[in-house]
Amino acid sequence: MKIKIPPAASASSSNNHMRHLLQHIRQTWAASILVLLAACTTPPVQSPEPAVPTPSVDGGDWAQWLAWDAAQSLPAAVSRPVAQWQPVPWSALPGVQSDDVHQVWSAWLRSCTRPLAGTEAACASLRPLALASEAERVAWLVRTWQPYQVTEHSGASAGLLTGYFEPVLHATRQPDAQHRVPLHATPRGWRAGDSWYTRQQAEQDPRAQAALAGRELLWLSDPIDALLLQIQGSGRMVVREADGSERTVRLAFAGHNGQTYQSVARWLLNRGEIRAGTWDAIRAWAAQNPGRVQEMLWANPRLVFFREEVLDGVHVEEGPRGAQGVPLTPMRSIAVDKRSIPYGTPVWLSTQGPTLNTQRWVMAQDTGGAIKGAVRADFFTGWGDAAHDLAAGLKQPLQLWVLWPRGVTPPQ
């Protein structure tokens, strides 16, 4: 029997087989290496950040609302004539949790009787919250309003805070031997915005005197008191009437002569006549230099005119009307430069100094001849001796933040 034995594979055939096998192994190994390298270089898939939930209106606290606010995008900065408004999160307002917004509520409501364009809806939502809880007010504040820090165009954020008050003065309805200093209503022919006679001309020029004749409202005994009243802008007057009776009225700002305000304190300081620019220093100098008082007064060419207002009932607890046209609220109203902050704007104020350390809500409701610049405010302290003392001592650093409704473009 013949058995066929297959011939052995040739050496070349075996080598070809081995080459194919090795090539396959190398390709498989290379592919594995590429997969491993890709795994090292491909960033891991990250799950999206969880959205910050909106706190409960009646249960959310400051911490929850600040976290919610931090997740919101900031709007663009705003350029105003003398200031920049830089958008910031609520957490940037120093001490914002320390002041009860209820304390500024009445001042805010007064401003909302004359709402700024763009704030009408926010003002409408303010009124129903008069009796709301603190949590509801916090929710309304953060959800409704966007804070902006007020700075110079250069970026400087530090400014100056001074104070003003409503003096209480004694006057007579008719002149007498002691009361010879008149307080005038607007003169005949006067028009708001026009340049009228200077203070010196009003006392010396026959044409100015003719325009003022018969326009005297009340008479004071001290020309320094008259100057004080004109600089403060209004005052509570305890008036002795012709029949000997007394009653209290308010003389409110009615206009001025269009002349540039000049500080008599600065005039005295520049001449080395006094060492401190205070009313006490001015009065002491006047007592020692009675023959030069008129010269000092004429250094300020601005002359202010008044109107008389009844002061009774609810008006007794209200301040005078500011430039916005609403009554000022003691410790909650400020005078500003409207080129920086429009009247009626809510403001967060921060100041630390020798006279006052506070962080609080105030309303921009007034202006003043010396209140110029981006971060500049005059703090209304009220009336009476305590208000005088606080206002007289205020001259210290200041920072300001304004609020504007979310989603509404601020005025430029």
Residue pairs with C-beta under 8 A, 6 or more apart in sequence:
51 71
52 67
52 68
52 70
52 71
53 68
54 68
55 61
55 64
55 65
55 68
55 139
56 139
57 135
57 136
57 139
58 133
58 135
58 136
58 139
59 135
60 68
60 135
60 138
60 139
61 135
61 138
62 96
62 97
62 138
65 90
65 138
65 139
65 142
65 143
66 89
66 90
66 91
66 142
68 142
69 89
69 90
69 91
69 142
70 89
70 91
72 89
74 87
74 88
74 89
74 146
75 87
75 146
76 87
77 84
77 85
77 86
77 87
77 148
78 84
78 85
78 148
78 409
78 410
78 411
78 412
79 85
79 153
79 412
80 339
80 340
80 411
80 412
81 339
81 340
82 152
82 153
82 337
82 339
82 340
82 372
82 373
82 374
83 150
83 151
83 152
83 153
83 339
83 340
83 341
83 374
83 375
84 150
84 151
84 152
84 153
84 155
84 374
85 148
85 149
85 150
85 151
85 402
85 404
85 410
86 148
86 149
86 151
87 146
87 147
87 148
88 147
88 148
88 149
88 401
89 147
90 96
90 142
90 147
92 147
92 149
92 401
93 147
93 348
93 401
94 350
94 359
94 399
95 350
95 359
96 348
96 359
98 359
99 359
99 360
99 361
100 134
101 137
101 138
101 141
101 361
102 134
102 137
103 332
103 360
103 361
104 329
104 332
104 346
104 360
104 361
104 362
104 363
105 130
106 329
106 332
107 328
107 329
107 332
107 333
107 362
107 363
107 365
108 126
108 346
108 361
108 363
109 126
109 127
109 130
110 326
110 327
110 329
110 363
110 365
111 123
111 324
111 326
111 343
111 344
111 346
111 363
111 365
112 119
112 123
112 126
112 127
112 344
113 326
114 324
114 325
114 326
114 344
115 123
115 344
116 342
116 343
116 344
116 345
116 411
117 411
118 404
118 405
118 408
118 409
118 410
118 411
119 344
119 404
119 405
119 408
121 405
122 144
122 145
122 405
125 140
125 144
126 140
129 136
129 137
129 140
132 140
141 403
143 406
144 405
144 406
145 346
145 403
145 404
145 405
145 406
146 403
146 404
146 405
146 406
147 348
147 401
147 402
147 403
148 401
148 402
148 403
148 404
148 410
149 157
149 399
149 400
149 401
150 157
150 340
150 341
150 374
150 375
150 400
150 401
150 402
151 157
151 374
151 375
152 373
152 374
152 375
153 374
156 375
157 375
157 399
158 375
158 397
158 398
158 399
159 373
159 374
159 375
159 376
159 377
159 397
159 398
159 399
159 400
160 373
160 375
160 376
160 377
160 395
160 396
160 397
160 398
161 349
161 351
161 353
161 356
161 377
161 378
161 379
161 394
161 395
161 396
161 397
161 398
162 370
162 377
162 378
162 379
162 391
162 394
162 395
163 355
163 378
163 379
163 380
163 381
163 390
163 391
163 392
163 393
163 394
164 231
164 232
164 233
164 335
164 368
164 378
164 379
164 380
164 381
164 391
165 232
165 380
165 381
165 382
165 383
165 384
165 387
165 388
165 390
165 391
166 232
166 234
166 235
166 236
166 250
166 319
166 320
166 382
166 383
166 387
167 225
167 228
167 229
167 232
167 235
167 236
167 383
167 388
168 235
168 236
168 237
168 238
168 383
168 384
169 220
169 225
169 229
169 235
169 236
169 237
169 238
170 220
170 221
170 237
170 238
170 240
171 179
171 183
171 218
171 219
171 220
171 237
171 238
171 239
171 240
172 179
172 218
172 219
172 239
172 240
173 218
173 219
173 239
173 240
173 241
173 242
174 219
174 242
175 182
175 216
175 219
176 219
178 221
179 219
179 220
179 221
180 219
180 221
181 219
181 220
181 221
181 222
181 223
181 225
181 226
182 212
182 216
182 217
182 218
182 219
183 216
183 217
183 218
183 219
183 220
183 226
183 229
183 251
183 306
184 212
184 215
184 216
184 217
184 305
184 306
185 215
185 216
185 217
185 254
185 305
185 306
185 307
186 215
186 254
186 255
186 305
186 307
187 196
187 208
187 211
187 212
187 215
187 305
188 210
188 211
188 215
189 211
190 196
190 211
190 255
190 257
190 305
192 255
193 258
194 258
195 257
195 258
195 259
196 208
196 257
196 258
196 259
196 303
197 205
197 207
197 208
197 257
197 303
198 257
198 259
198 298
198 301
198 303
199 257
199 259
199 297
199 298
199 300
199 301
199 302
199 303
200 298
200 301
201 208
202 208
202 209
202 212
202 257
202 303
203 209
217 251
217 306
217 307
217 308
218 237
218 239
218 251
218 308
220 226
220 229
223 293
223 294
223 297
224 279
224 282
224 283
224 286
224 293
227 264
227 297
227 300
228 279
229 235
229 251
229 304
229 306
230 302
230 303
230 304
231 304
231 369
233 252
233 253
233 304
233 320
233 366
233 368
234 250
234 251
234 252
234 253
234 306
234 320
235 250
235 251
236 248
236 249
236 250
236 311
236 383
237 248
237 249
237 250
237 251
238 246
238 247
238 248
239 246
239 247
239 248
239 249
240 246
241 247
248 311
249 308
249 309
249 310
249 311
250 308
250 309
250 310
250 311
250 315
250 320
251 306
251 307
251 308
251 309
252 306
252 307
252 308
252 309
252 320
252 321
253 304
253 306
253 307
253 320
254 305
254 306
254 307
255 304
255 305
256 302
256 303
256 304
256 305
256 369
257 301
257 302
257 303
257 304
257 305
259 301
259 302
259 303
260 301
260 302
260 369
261 300
261 302
261 369
261 370
262 299
262 300
262 301
262 302
263 277
263 300
263 370
264 282
264 296
264 297
264 299
264 300
265 274
265 277
265 278
265 281
265 282
266 277
267 296
267 299
267 300
268 274
268 277
268 281
268 282
268 285
268 296
269 275
269 277
273 285
273 289
274 281
274 282
274 284
274 285
275 281
278 392
279 392
280 392
282 296
285 296
286 293
286 296
302 369
309 315
315 327
318 327
318 328
318 329
319 327
319 328
319 329
319 330
319 333
319 380
319 382
319 383
320 327
320 328
321 327
321 328
322 328
322 333
322 335
322 343
322 365
322 366
322 367
322 380
323 335
323 338
323 343
323 365
323 366
323 367
324 343
324 344
324 364
324 365
324 366
326 365
328 365
328 366
328 380
329 363
329 380
330 380
330 381
330 382
330 383
330 387
331 360
331 379
331 380
331 381
331 382
332 360
332 361
332 362
332 363
332 380
333 362
333 363
333 365
333 366
333 380
334 347
334 349
334 362
334 363
334 364
334 365
334 366
334 377
334 378
334 379
334 380
335 364
335 365
335 366
335 367
335 368
335 371
335 377
335 378
335 380
336 343
336 347
336 364
336 366
336 367
336 371
336 376
336 377
336 378
337 367
337 371
337 372
337 373
337 374
337 376
338 367
340 373
340 374
340 375
340 376
341 347
341 364
341 400
341 402
342 364
342 411
343 364
343 365
343 366
343 367
344 363
344 364
344 365
345 363
345 364
345 402
345 403
345 404
346 361
346 362
346 363
346 364
346 402
346 403
347 361
347 362
347 363
347 364
347 377
347 400
347 401
347 402
347 403
348 359
348 360
348 361
348 362
348 400
348 401
348 402
348 403
349 358
349 359
349 360
349 361
349 362
349 377
349 379
349 398
349 399
349 400
350 358
350 359
350 398
350 399
350 400
350 401
351 357
351 358
351 359
351 396
351 397
351 398
351 399
352 396
352 397
353 394
353 395
353 396
353 397
354 393
354 396
355 390
355 393
355 394
355 395
355 396
356 379
356 390
356 394
356 396
362 377
362 379
364 377
364 402
366 378
366 380
368 378
370 378
371 377
371 378
375 398
375 399
375 400
376 398
377 398
377 400
379 391
379 394
381 387
381 388
381 390
381 391
381 394
404 410
